[in-house]
Amino acid sequence: MTPDPGPLDGLTFRRWMAHWATGVSVVTAREFETDAGLTVNALLSVSLAPPSLLVSLSRDADTTPIIERSGRFAVSFLAFDQRPVSERFARTISSGEKFRDLPFHRGPNGLVLLDGALGGAECRVVSKTPAYDHLLILGEVVHLESGREVEPLLFHRSGYSEAVGNDTVRLPKRP
Ligand SMILES: Cc1cc2nc3c(=O)[nH]c(=O)nc-3n(C[C@H](O)[C@H](O)[C@H](O)COP(=O)(O)O)c2cc1C
């Protein structure tokens, strides 16, 4: 492995993390009858008993304080053909624009779960841990559902996988 020269700044770290391939999810929340949501790939399952999930959310994201206050969030795992959804939820735009003409349904707790996703979950926040410019939000899963049995949307080298035919995805090309 080649040691990376240069200072350990955020940009260097972001480029290095680009080697780590992930799935892509949309995390949604709701407060005062208004939905919010953002694209998230910093997500991990933490425990099985009880089932719990952790997401790392920027303090700057509009959705983060809504989750902090409402104590709930939902997760939808995106499928290979939901790249436009990921791109939409990665922009700081109004709630109206984020959810306009978007096919979704609500879980038993009233949170948005995206139609066409691979799976969805609703969580109750059990802890919020400050982590520099992010907040680590641990949620106990209170509702789970399975979605389409198709290929996932993947994120690698700062780009998205592409569909190749009906049942194969290709990772972003090497620069
Ligand atoms: C593939 C991808 C993954 C992302 N993962 C995260 C993440 O894990 N945590 C985070 O806070 N932001 C993440 N973002 C950035 C947010 O989606 C983005 O800042 C969004 O505009 C926040 O929306 P909001 O301010 O309306 O809540 C990601 C963006 C992309 C494209």
The ligand as an SDF file (V2000), in Angstrom:
LIG
                    3D

 31 33  0  0  0  0  0  0  0  0999 V2000
  -23.9680    8.9000   -1.6680 C   0  0  0  0  0  0  0  0  0  0  0  0
  -24.1520    9.9370   -0.5880 C   0  0  0  0  0  0  0  0  0  0  0  0
  -24.0640    9.5730    0.7390 C   0  0  0  0  0  0  0  0  0  0  0  0
  -24.2410   10.5040    1.7610 C   0  0  0  0  0  0  0  0  0  0  0  0
  -24.1450   10.0950    3.0560 N   0  0  0  0  0  0  0  0  0  0  0  0
  -24.3260   10.9760    4.0550 C   0  0  0  0  0  0  0  0  0  0  0  0
  -24.2520   10.5320    5.4070 C   0  0  0  0  0  0  0  0  0  0  0  0
  -24.0240    9.3610    5.6950 O   0  0  0  0  0  0  0  0  0  0  0  0
  -24.4810   11.4550    6.3850 N   0  0  0  0  0  0  0  0  0  0  0  0
  -24.7440   12.7750    6.1080 C   0  0  0  0  0  0  0  0  0  0  0  0
  -24.9270   13.5570    7.0270 O   0  0  0  0  0  0  0  0  0  0  0  0
  -24.8170   13.2190    4.8230 N   0  0  0  0  0  0  0  0  0  0  0  0
  -24.6220   12.3440    3.8060 C   0  0  0  0  0  0  0  0  0  0  0  0
  -24.7000   12.7680    2.5010 N   0  0  0  0  0  0  0  0  0  0  0  0
  -24.9830   14.1920    2.2390 C   0  0  0  0  0  0  0  0  0  0  0  0
  -26.4540   14.5520    2.4620 C   0  0  0  0  0  0  0  0  0  0  0  0
  -27.3060   13.6770    1.7300 O   0  0  0  0  0  0  0  0  0  0  0  0
  -26.6960   16.0070    1.9900 C   0  0  0  0  0  0  0  0  0  0  0  0
  -25.8900   16.8610    2.7560 O   0  0  0  0  0  0  0  0  0  0  0  0
  -28.1450   16.4550    2.0520 C   0  0  0  0  0  0  0  0  0  0  0  0
  -28.2880   17.6190    1.2700 O   0  0  0  0  0  0  0  0  0  0  0  0
  -28.6700   16.8060    3.4130 C   0  0  0  0  0  0  0  0  0  0  0  0
  -30.0450   17.1680    3.2290 O   0  0  0  0  0  0  0  0  0  0  0  0
  -30.8020   18.0840    4.2940 P   0  0  0  0  0  0  0  0  0  0  0  0
  -29.8590   19.2170    4.6370 O   0  0  0  0  0  0  0  0  0  0  0  0
  -32.0510   18.5610    3.5910 O   0  0  0  0  0  0  0  0  0  0  0  0
  -31.1040   17.2310    5.4780 O   0  0  0  0  0  0  0  0  0  0  0  0
  -24.5210   11.8560    1.4540 C   0  0  0  0  0  0  0  0  0  0  0  0
  -24.6160   12.2300    0.1030 C   0  0  0  0  0  0  0  0  0  0  0  0
  -24.4320   11.2870   -0.9000 C   0  0  0  0  0  0  0  0  0  0  0  0
  -24.5350   11.7110   -2.3360 C   0  0  0  0  0  0  0  0  0  0  0  0
  1  2  1  0
  2  3  1  0
  2 30  2  0
  3  4  2  0
  4  5  1  0
  4 28  1  0
  5  6  2  0
  6  7  1  0
  6 13  1  0
  7  8  2  0
  7  9  1  0
  9 10  1  0
 10 11  2  0
 10 12  1  0
 12 13  2  0
 13 14  1  0
 14 15  1  0
 14 28  1  0
 15 16  1  0
 16 17  1  0
 16 18  1  0
 18 19  1  0
 18 20  1  0
 20 21  1  0
 20 22  1  0
 22 23  1  0
 23 24  1  0
 24 25  2  0
 24 26  1  0
 24 27  1  0
 28 29  2  0
 29 30  1  0
 30 31  1  0
M  END
$$$$
